[in-house]
Amino acid sequence: MSTSSIPPFYNFFFKYIDPLIALGGAYLNFFDPISAVTGMAPNSKYDPDQVFLFHQSGGLALAVAFVSAVLPRHTTNVTTWRIIQFGLFLSDLAGLSGIGCALWRQGRFAPANWTSDDIGCGGSYVFLTLVRLHFLFYTSGGVQEAIKQN
């Protein structure tokens, strides 16, 4: 794949959709931490003494939004995009792990026990992770060589 050829779907998704989703996470952590807690762990209570954790998470979400929105607009180099998306993929894995732990800890790991917040948050994380993973595989040299040969 040419180093200046980002497929249109990824170009749009990573420049516009991904930053908006991250801004939603920042909003929750800074301005509505109670919803951030009870959305994924309805049996839990927000503890104001732990506000620093929410500000750290909100700061990370702002950084993700900034990096997602700004860096891809300054380069079409596939390698740079892959580096960005791999870093965000690692963050997605941590998020999925957190969701899984929250569900397990509260005895809600079975899909029949999921709330609409579980489905929304978990589903969006799974979707984001799969889009990133597909981008990473699709833009790898081996996949592109196989496409060219067929």
C-alpha positions in Angstrom: 0.0 0.0 0.0 1.3 3.4 -0.9 2.4 5.4 2.1 0.0 8.2 1.1 -3.1 6.0 0.6 -5.5 5.8 3.6 -8.7 4.0 2.7 -11.7 6.4 2.8 -13.6 4.6 5.5 -10.7 4.7 7.9 -9.9 8.3 6.9 -13.4 9.4 7.9 -13.7 7.2 10.9 -10.4 8.0 12.6 -10.6 11.7 11.9 -14.2 12.4 12.9 -16.0 9.5 14.7 -13.2 8.3 17.0 -12.5 11.8 18.4 -16.2 12.4 19.1 -16.4 9.1 21.0 -13.3 10.0 23.0 -14.8 13.4 23.8 -17.9 11.6 25.1 -15.7 9.7 27.5 -13.9 12.9 28.6 -17.3 14.5 29.3 -18.4 11.6 31.5 -15.2 11.6 33.5 -15.0 15.3 34.1 -18.7 16.3 34.3 -20.8 13.2 35.1 -18.6 10.8 37.0 -21.6 9.2 38.7 -22.9 8.1 35.3 -19.4 6.9 34.5 -19.4 4.6 37.5 -23.0 3.4 37.5 -23.2 2.9 33.8 -20.8 0.0 33.9 -21.1 -0.9 37.6 -24.7 -0.2 38.7 -24.1 -1.7 42.1 -21.2 0.8 42.7 -21.2 4.2 44.3 -19.3 7.2 43.2 -16.7 8.2 45.8 -15.7 11.9 45.5 -12.4 11.1 47.2 -11.4 9.3 44.0 -12.1 12.2 41.7 -8.4 12.1 40.7 -9.0 8.8 38.9 -11.8 10.4 36.9 -9.7 13.4 36.0 -6.9 11.1 34.9 -9.3 9.1 32.7 -10.8 12.2 31.4 -7.4 13.6 30.5 -6.6 10.4 28.7 -9.8 10.6 26.7 -9.0 14.2 25.8 -5.5 13.1 24.6 -7.1 10.4 22.6 -9.5 12.8 21.0 -6.7 15.3 20.2 -4.4 12.7 18.8 -7.2 11.1 16.8 -8.4 14.4 15.4 -5.2 16.2 14.7 -2.4 13.9 13.7 -4.2 12.1 10.9 -4.9 15.6 9.4 -1.2 16.3 9.2 0.0 13.2 7.5 -1.3 10.5 5.1 1.7 8.3 5.9 0.2 4.8 6.6 3.1 3.9 9.0 2.3 7.0 11.2 -1.4 6.1 11.2 -0.6 2.5 12.1 1.5 3.7 15.0 -1.3 5.9 16.3 -3.9 3.2 15.9 -1.8 0.5 17.6 -1.3 2.8 20.6 -5.1 3.4 20.7 -5.7 -0.3 20.2 -3.7 -1.0 23.5 -5.9 1.5 25.2 -9.0 -0.2 23.8 -7.8 -3.6 25.2 -7.4 -2.0 28.6 -10.9 -0.6 28.3 -12.3 -4.0 27.3 -10.5 -5.6 30.2 -12.1 -3.1 32.6 -15.5 -3.8 31.2 -15.0 -7.5 31.5 -13.8 -7.1 35.1 -16.7 -4.9 36.0 -19.2 -7.4 34.6 -17.5 -10.4 36.2 -17.2 -8.7 39.6 -20.9 -7.9 39.7 -22.0 -11.3 38.5 -23.2 -9.9 35.2 -20.8 -11.6 32.8 -23.6 -13.6 31.1 -25.2 -11.5 28.2 -28.7 -12.2 29.7 -27.6 -10.0 32.7 -26.4 -7.0 30.7 -27.9 -3.6 30.9 -28.4 -1.2 28.0 -25.3 0.7 29.3 -23.3 -2.6 29.2 -24.4 -3.2 25.7 -23.7 0.4 24.6 -20.3 0.9 26.3 -19.1 -2.7 25.6 -20.4 -2.7 22.1 -18.8 0.6 21.2 -15.5 -0.6 22.6 -15.7 -3.9 20.7 -16.6 -2.0 17.5 -13.7 0.5 17.9 -11.3 -2.3 18.7 -12.4 -4.3 15.6 -12.1 -1.3 13.3 -8.6 -0.5 14.6 -7.6 -4.2 14.3 -9.0 -4.4 10.8 -7.1 -1.2 9.8 -3.9 -2.6 11.3 -4.2 -5.9 9.4 -5.6 -4.3 6.2 -2.7 -1.9 5.9 0.0 -4.4 6.7 2.3 -5.3 3.8 1.4 -9.0 3.7 -2.3 -8.3 3.2 -1.7 -5.8 0.5 0.7 -8.2 -1.3 -2.0 -10.9 -1.2 -4.6 -8.5 -2.6 -2.2 -7.5 -5.4 -1.5 -11.1 -6.4 -5.2 -12.0 -6.7 
